[in-house]
Amino acid sequence: HASFCNSLQQAFEDKWSPQPVNSTILTEDDLKKIPQLMQIYNQVNEWDWRFGKTPQFTNSIEHKFDWALVDVQFDVEKGKIVKGQVFSDCLIPVFIDALNEEFATGNVSYDVNGIKTLCRKLNEKFTGEESMKAVVDVYIPEFEKWLSANI
């Protein structure tokens, strides 16, 4: 996000060079004082605007956790993961199978809340099973944190 903002600012300054550019970072309180800006802020803050109208795309990300290498591949349409597949060398394959089952539903939103919901479902599925204690206590929280930060 910071890199994008910096690049956008630099491109704007380059376009209007040599004229000086007055740059100001507005807080939400600043926006509330300017109704037209607040209207735009509210519009672009809605899920439908940010995710629901996104074009179809694919994404593939991987991470080496202490417990496994995980490669997640997504097909996303209108902010929903319509097809997802997890590949891993995890020694608890039932965990990876459960991830794949959830991604296959097509009901996972491609946003932080969608990932939190997915991980909550996995937690509910495995909580109480002694053999899945590491999955509930370590794997799911680490997976959620990583995936939420990288989508």
C-alpha positions, 0 to 999 in steps of 0.5 A: 500500500505504501509503495503504491501511494508513494508511486502515485504521488511521485507520478503526480509530481512528475506530471505537474513538474516544475510546478510545486505540489502541495501534498497533505495526508488527510485523516478521516476526521479531516474528510468529515469536514468536507462532505464531498470527500466524505461521500467519495470516501464512503463509496470507496470504503464499501466492500462492493466497490473495493472487491465486488467489481474487481475483474477476474484474476488468479493469484498464487502465493506460497510460504514456508512455515516451520510446519510445512511449505504451503502454496495457495492458488486462487481464481477470483471473480467479483471478490470471491474465491471461486476456485482455490487449491492448496498444495503442501508437504504438511504432515497433517494432510487432513488439514490441507484437505479441509482447506481445499474443501472450504476453497472449493465451496466458492463462498470465500471472500477474497479479503481479510474477513473472508480468510478469518471466516474460513479459518474460524470454520477450520477451528470449529472443525478441529477444536476438541480433537486432541490429534489436531491440537497443533493445527488449532493452536499453531497452523490455523493462526499462522496460516490466517495471519500470513494469508490475510497479510498477502491477499 
